[in-house]
Amino acid sequence: MKTAITRSEQLKAKPDETKLGFGTIFTDHMFNMDYTPEKGWHDPRIEPYAPIPMDPSTMVLHYGQAVFEGLKAYRNGEGGTQLFRPQENFDRLNRSCHRLCIPEMDPGFALEALKELLRIEEKWVPSEPQTSLYIRPTVIATDPFLGVRASFTYRYFVILSPVGAYYAEGFNPVKIWVTKDHVRAVRGGVGNTKTIGNYAASLYAGEEAHKAGYTQVLWLDGIEQKYIEEVGAMNIFFVIGDEIVTPELSGSILPGITRKSVIALAQHWGMKVAERKISIDEVVAAHEAGTLKEIFGSGTAAVISPVGELKYGDRILTIGNGSVGPTALKLFESLCDIQYGKADDPMGWIEPV
Ligand SMILES: Cc1ncc(COP(=O)(O)O)c(C=O)c1O
């Protein structure tokens, strides 16, 4: 398939790169492609960024049949643009599609199309430290129909947004609130896919945490509310004694690409890493015993997000004096150095645009 290109006649002014927030500014162009049962995925095109007109009965608006991805394009030291493990995102997008009864697409084509879009939007990749061009591939169900079934037609689109730090705190410890009242996902459900309803389901507890002065929620498992799953929209790691522990992928946890990279890097450095069940009680006990050294989240948006405080019921656990721990710092710096091309890429994770 060849991607048709229609260039925007009026380019937008570029933002001040020193003041970038997250997800508020969008570039001049977007990628679009449609699916029908007769034609399959067809009509790939790069067009001016524009609204998507929809019939009010469009299925995605009613039943949430939609999946998405999140990755970033980084400006490297030579002024070029590069991606971090992008094929992993397109493979995960296809797994999400499969679970949501959405037809899968050719992941190699999707990556090539993204690179084509990025070459057109090259000037939108910011260069200030810790900035990047966030990439949001999305698939939505487009049949105008109110019955509950999988849609026959779909739209795939990719939009781009220059971004700075995800959390206002930057790379500083965040305060986390453990919820027992709400769960994010259940085994056998869709927690291990990047589908829009998971995020809607997470909002209520997130708001409660904010009201209580906490940045994010620590999610426990949906059956016993005992085992730790994720933190906000990130995977979670604990340093207990000399071991890094992260919840095993249970079916209700999103298999993060940063998570996979943290595990690979730590093992590459000779650190002990365990993927296993870890209960909130074990974390509290390790804190009491003085063996809980660090907690941090991992995800594309914030890379590594150290946790300085955990509130669980009436208890407030201060983690590592509330400051950034050495493991979180080393992982953050190493991942950023690879992503921005400041260090060697021993794992072959970088894809030039
Ligand atoms: C629920 C959830 N968990 C974990 C992650 C981290 O995944 P990744 O490292 O691929 O960004 C994300 C973000 O994509 C997420 O939305």
The ligand as an SDF file (V2000), in Angstrom:
LIG
                    3D

 16 16  0  0  0  0  0  0  0  0999 V2000
   -2.3080    0.9450   32.1860 C   0  0  0  0  0  0  0  0  0  0  0  0
   -0.8990    1.1090   31.7440 C   0  0  0  0  0  0  0  0  0  0  0  0
    0.0410    0.3700   32.3350 N   0  0  0  0  0  0  0  0  0  0  0  0
    1.3520    0.4620   31.9630 C   0  0  0  0  0  0  0  0  0  0  0  0
    1.7540    1.3380   30.9800 C   0  0  0  0  0  0  0  0  0  0  0  0
    3.1930    1.4030   30.5860 C   0  0  0  0  0  0  0  0  0  0  0  0
    3.3760    0.8670   29.3000 O   0  0  0  0  0  0  0  0  0  0  0  0
    4.5720    1.3590   28.3850 P   0  0  0  0  0  0  0  0  0  0  0  0
    5.8170    1.1450   29.1590 O   0  0  0  0  0  0  0  0  0  0  0  0
    4.5020    0.4960   27.1760 O   0  0  0  0  0  0  0  0  0  0  0  0
    4.3330    2.7920   28.0890 O   0  0  0  0  0  0  0  0  0  0  0  0
    0.7830    2.1350   30.3530 C   0  0  0  0  0  0  0  0  0  0  0  0
    1.1680    3.0970   29.3120 C   0  0  0  0  0  0  0  0  0  0  0  0
    1.1990    2.7680   28.1600 O   0  0  0  0  0  0  0  0  0  0  0  0
   -0.5740    2.0110   30.7180 C   0  0  0  0  0  0  0  0  0  0  0  0
   -1.5130    2.7370   30.1270 O   0  0  0  0  0  0  0  0  0  0  0  0
  1  2  1  0
  2  3  1  0
  2 15  2  0
  3  4  2  0
  4  5  1  0
  5  6  1  0
  5 12  2  0
  6  7  1  0
  7  8  1  0
  8  9  2  0
  8 10  1  0
  8 11  1  0
 12 13  1  0
 12 15  1  0
 13 14  2  0
 15 16  1  0
M  END
$$$$
